[in-house]
Amino acid sequence: MLKIFSTQVAGLLKSISDKEEQSIEESSRLLAQSILSEGTVYFKGFNEMEAIVSEALFGENKFRAGAKYSDELLSELLPVDSVVVATRFLNDEEAVALCSKIRKTSACHVILIGGRRKDADIDVNVEDLADIVIDTKAVRGLVPLDDGSRLGFPSGLTALFAYYALFLTTEEILEEYDEE
């Protein structure tokens, strides 16, 4: 099982790296812009995606100007701020509601990270909820079982990979500005 899982995870990470490269680069430019403009980069994770918030705020390589998002901050968001929202699936009702609220009350940037299910029912276009959407490619378990079910759903793992792609790319952009 472990061999199947690790092979499948490697494929997902490569897919994120290849197919989400432009979204990651554009997101990093927005986040770097927030940092350089003395704004704040807020992080909000739903359920297991709290791991991204923990990594951004308490990890070895903390995100510059990073802070935890809470609903009390909604009225205080500035146009120079950014909010990174991470959720298991892009059509998650709570994440959709939060992104919608932020878009209606603030001019700040919103980046949404989550898995894009093909059969997802959603009343609104996800791209309207966020400036940029990063697909984690994780939409189901990776290890098939004899009964047809699947185990090993790596939503948190792939979201952390997307986060690190954002972190590293943003740092690269900021280093270019630091050198000037």
C-alpha positions as CSV (number, residue, x, y, z in Angstrom):
1,M,0.0,0.0,0.0
2,L,2.8,2.4,0.9
3,K,4.4,2.0,-2.5
4,I,1.2,2.8,-4.3
5,F,0.5,5.8,-2.0
6,S,4.0,7.3,-2.4
7,T,3.9,6.9,-6.2
8,Q,0.5,8.5,-6.4
9,V,1.5,11.4,-4.1
10,A,4.6,12.0,-6.2
11,G,2.3,12.2,-9.2
12,L,0.0,14.7,-7.5
13,L,2.9,16.9,-6.4
14,K,4.4,16.9,-9.9
15,S,1.0,17.8,-11.3
16,I,0.7,20.8,-8.9
17,S,4.2,21.9,-9.8
18,D,3.6,21.6,-13.5
19,K,-0.1,22.7,-13.9
20,E,-0.4,25.3,-11.1
21,E,3.0,27.0,-11.7
22,Q,1.3,30.1,-13.2
23,S,-1.2,30.4,-10.4
24,I,1.5,30.0,-7.8
25,E,3.7,32.6,-9.5
26,E,0.7,35.1,-9.8
27,S,-0.3,34.4,-6.2
28,S,3.3,35.0,-5.0
29,R,3.4,38.3,-6.8
30,L,0.2,39.4,-5.0
31,L,1.6,38.3,-1.6
32,A,4.9,40.0,-2.2
33,Q,3.1,43.1,-3.2
34,S,1.2,43.0,0.2
35,I,4.4,42.5,2.1
36,L,6.3,45.3,0.2
37,S,3.3,47.6,0.8
38,E,3.4,46.9,4.5
39,G,0.1,45.0,4.4
40,T,-0.6,41.7,6.1
41,V,-0.9,38.2,4.6
42,Y,-3.7,36.5,6.5
43,F,-4.1,32.7,6.5
44,K,-7.3,30.8,7.1
45,G,-7.5,27.0,7.0
46,F,-10.6,24.9,7.3
47,N,-10.4,21.6,9.2
48,E,-7.2,19.8,8.4
49,M,-6.0,22.9,6.4
50,E,-5.2,24.6,9.7
51,A,-1.8,22.9,9.1
52,I,-1.1,25.7,6.5
53,V,-1.9,28.3,9.1
54,S,0.4,26.6,11.6
55,E,3.2,26.3,9.1
56,A,2.9,29.9,8.0
57,L,2.9,31.4,11.5
58,F,4.9,28.9,13.6
59,G,7.0,26.9,11.1
60,E,10.8,27.1,10.7
61,N,10.3,29.4,7.8
62,K,7.5,31.8,8.8
63,F,5.7,33.7,6.2
64,R,6.7,37.4,6.3
65,A,3.9,39.7,7.5
66,G,1.8,36.6,8.2
67,A,-1.1,36.5,10.6
68,K,-4.1,34.3,11.4
69,Y,-7.4,35.4,9.8
70,S,-10.5,35.7,12.0
71,D,-13.9,37.0,11.2
72,E,-13.3,40.0,13.6
73,L,-10.7,41.2,11.1
74,L,-13.1,41.4,8.2
75,S,-13.9,45.1,8.7
76,E,-10.2,45.9,9.2
77,L,-8.9,44.4,6.0
78,L,-7.0,46.9,3.8
79,P,-6.5,46.9,0.1
80,V,-2.8,46.1,0.6
81,D,-3.7,43.0,2.6
82,S,-4.1,39.4,1.2
83,V,-6.0,36.5,2.6
84,V,-5.0,32.9,1.8
85,V,-7.9,30.5,2.3
86,A,-7.2,26.8,2.3
87,T,-9.9,24.1,2.2
88,R,-10.2,20.4,1.3
89,F,-12.4,21.1,-1.7
90,L,-12.9,24.4,-3.6
91,N,-16.7,24.1,-3.3
92,D,-16.6,23.9,0.5
93,E,-19.6,25.9,1.7
94,E,-17.7,27.6,4.6
95,A,-14.8,28.6,2.4
96,V,-17.1,29.8,-0.4
97,A,-19.0,31.9,2.1
98,L,-15.8,33.4,3.6
99,C,-14.4,34.3,0.2
100,S,-17.7,35.8,-0.8
101,K,-17.8,37.9,2.4
102,I,-14.3,39.1,1.9
103,R,-14.9,40.0,-1.7
104,K,-18.0,42.0,-0.8
105,T,-16.5,44.0,2.1
106,S,-12.9,44.4,1.1
107,A,-10.6,45.2,-1.8
108,C,-7.8,42.9,-0.5
109,H,-6.5,40.0,-2.5
110,V,-7.9,36.5,-2.0
111,I,-6.1,33.3,-2.8
112,L,-8.0,30.1,-2.6
113,I,-6.3,26.7,-2.2
114,G,-8.2,23.4,-2.5
115,G,-9.0,20.4,-4.6
116,R,-11.2,20.9,-7.7
117,R,-13.7,18.1,-8.0
118,K,-15.2,17.7,-11.5
119,D,-18.6,16.8,-10.2
120,A,-18.8,19.6,-7.7
121,D,-22.0,21.4,-7.2
122,I,-21.4,25.1,-6.6
123,D,-23.7,28.0,-7.3
124,V,-20.9,30.5,-8.0
125,N,-17.8,30.4,-10.2
126,V,-14.9,29.7,-7.9
127,E,-12.7,32.1,-9.9
128,D,-15.2,34.9,-8.9
129,L,-14.5,34.1,-5.2
130,A,-10.8,34.6,-5.4
131,D,-8.2,36.5,-7.4
132,I,-6.3,33.3,-7.9
133,V,-7.2,29.6,-7.3
134,I,-4.6,26.9,-6.7
135,D,-5.8,23.4,-7.2
136,T,-4.3,20.8,-4.9
137,K,-5.3,18.0,-7.2
138,A,-6.3,15.9,-4.2
139,V,-9.9,14.9,-4.7
140,R,-10.0,11.3,-3.4
141,G,-8.1,8.6,-1.7
142,L,-5.1,7.2,-3.6
143,V,-4.9,3.6,-2.5
144,P,-7.7,1.3,-4.0
145,L,-9.1,-1.4,-1.8
146,D,-10.7,-4.7,-2.8
147,D,-14.2,-3.5,-2.0
148,G,-13.8,-0.5,-4.4
149,S,-13.2,2.1,-1.6
150,R,-10.0,4.1,-1.3
151,L,-7.6,5.1,1.5
152,G,-5.0,7.7,1.8
153,F,-6.6,11.0,0.9
154,P,-3.7,13.5,1.0
155,S,-5.5,16.8,1.0
156,G,-3.4,18.3,3.8
157,L,-0.2,17.0,2.3
158,T,-0.8,18.5,-1.2
159,A,-2.1,21.8,0.3
160,L,1.1,22.1,2.3
161,F,3.1,21.5,-0.9
162,A,1.1,24.3,-2.5
163,Y,1.8,26.5,0.5
164,Y,5.5,25.8,0.3
165,A,5.5,26.6,-3.4
166,L,3.8,29.9,-2.5
167,F,6.3,30.6,0.3
168,L,9.4,29.8,-1.8
169,T,8.3,31.7,-4.8
170,T,7.3,34.7,-2.7
171,E,10.7,34.7,-1.0
172,E,12.4,34.5,-4.3
173,I,10.5,37.6,-5.5
174,L,11.2,39.5,-2.2
175,E,14.9,38.6,-2.5
176,E,15.0,40.3,-5.9
177,Y,13.5,43.5,-4.3
178,D,16.0,43.3,-1.4
179,E,18.9,43.2,-3.8
180,E,17.8,46.4,-5.5
